Structure formats: C-alpha cells, structure tokens
C-alpha cells in the first residue's frame, strides 16, 4: 500500500472519531490528563486518595479554627482545597 493511500485512510478514519458519547465515557475521558489539579474547580475532579486527603485537612482546619458561620467554613474548605492541589 502506498504512503498516500495509508495517510488518506488514516485521515478518513480520524474524521469518524467523535470521542466518548456516554456519560461514563465522558467522565473517564475528562480525567485523562489530570496531573496536579491546578485548574480543578471541584474536589470530585481529584482521585479518591486526594479526596480523602482533602477531607482530613478540612476536618483538621475545622477543629483548629472552629468556624463560627458558613462563610468561615467556606474559607476553610477553600484553604483545604488549595492545599490538596500541591
């Protein structure tokens, strides 16, 4: 098979690909390039072990700082989230 035919066939096959279509497939695909979580917006984007680490940090912050309202608790959650990413 000539190089031209091979590259033409590869081009046609590549045009057929539309990526994952199921909800599960999209969820798996969204995690393909996870490295640091630097741009993650939710803790669910993290692997299970990092979610557990986040929960431990957040619990420790709650114990140490004893937030008096939901705003302070949200700030502690953000601190724990930022610490988990590194």
C-alpha positions as CSV (number, residue, x, y, z in Angstrom):
1,X,0.0,0.0,0.0
2,X,1.4,3.4,-0.9
3,X,2.1,6.1,1.6
4,X,-0.5,8.3,0.1
5,X,-3.3,5.6,0.4
6,X,-2.3,4.9,4.0
7,X,-2.4,8.6,5.0
8,X,-5.7,9.1,3.2
9,X,-7.2,6.2,5.0
10,X,-5.9,7.4,8.4
11,X,-7.4,10.9,7.6
12,X,-10.9,9.3,6.9
13,X,-10.8,7.1,10.0
14,X,-9.8,10.1,12.1
15,X,-12.7,12.1,10.8
16,X,-15.1,9.4,12.0
17,X,-14.0,9.7,15.6
18,X,-16.3,11.8,17.8
19,X,-14.9,10.9,21.2
20,X,-16.9,9.5,24.1
21,X,-20.7,9.7,23.9
22,X,-21.8,8.1,27.2
23,X,-21.8,9.9,30.5
24,X,-19.4,7.4,31.9
25,X,-17.1,7.7,29.0
26,X,-17.1,11.4,29.2
27,X,-16.3,11.3,32.9
28,X,-13.4,8.9,32.3
29,X,-12.1,11.0,29.4
30,X,-12.2,14.2,31.5
31,X,-9.6,12.6,33.9
32,X,-7.2,11.5,31.2
33,X,-4.8,14.5,31.6
34,X,-5.1,15.0,35.3
35,X,-1.7,15.9,36.7
36,X,-1.8,18.5,39.5
37,X,-5.4,19.6,39.8
38,X,-4.2,23.2,39.5
39,X,-7.2,24.2,37.4
40,X,-9.7,21.9,39.1
41,X,-12.9,23.6,40.2
42,X,-14.3,20.8,42.4
43,X,-12.9,18.2,44.7
44,X,-14.6,15.5,42.6
45,X,-12.0,16.1,39.9
46,X,-9.4,14.6,42.2
47,X,-8.6,10.9,42.5
48,X,-10.1,9.2,45.6
49,X,-7.0,9.3,47.7
50,X,-6.7,13.1,47.2
51,X,-10.4,13.5,48.1
52,X,-9.6,11.6,51.3
53,X,-6.6,13.8,51.9
54,X,-8.8,16.9,51.4
55,X,-11.4,15.6,53.9
56,X,-8.7,15.1,56.5
57,X,-7.3,18.6,56.0
58,X,-10.7,20.2,56.1
59,X,-11.6,18.3,59.3
60,X,-8.4,19.4,60.9
61,X,-8.9,23.0,59.9
62,X,-12.5,22.9,61.3
63,X,-11.1,21.5,64.6
64,X,-8.3,24.1,64.8
65,X,-10.1,27.2,63.7
66,X,-13.7,26.4,64.8
67,X,-15.6,28.5,62.1
68,X,-18.5,30.5,63.5
69,X,-20.5,30.6,60.3
70,X,-20.8,29.2,56.8
71,X,-18.6,31.9,55.3
72,X,-15.7,31.0,57.5
73,X,-16.3,27.3,56.8
74,X,-16.3,28.0,53.1
75,X,-12.9,29.8,53.5
76,X,-11.5,26.7,55.4
77,X,-12.8,24.5,52.6
78,X,-11.0,26.7,50.0
79,X,-7.8,26.5,52.1
80,X,-8.0,22.7,52.3
81,X,-8.8,22.5,48.6
82,X,-5.8,24.7,47.7
83,X,-3.5,22.7,50.0
84,X,-4.7,19.4,48.4
85,X,-3.7,20.5,45.0
86,X,0.0,20.7,45.9
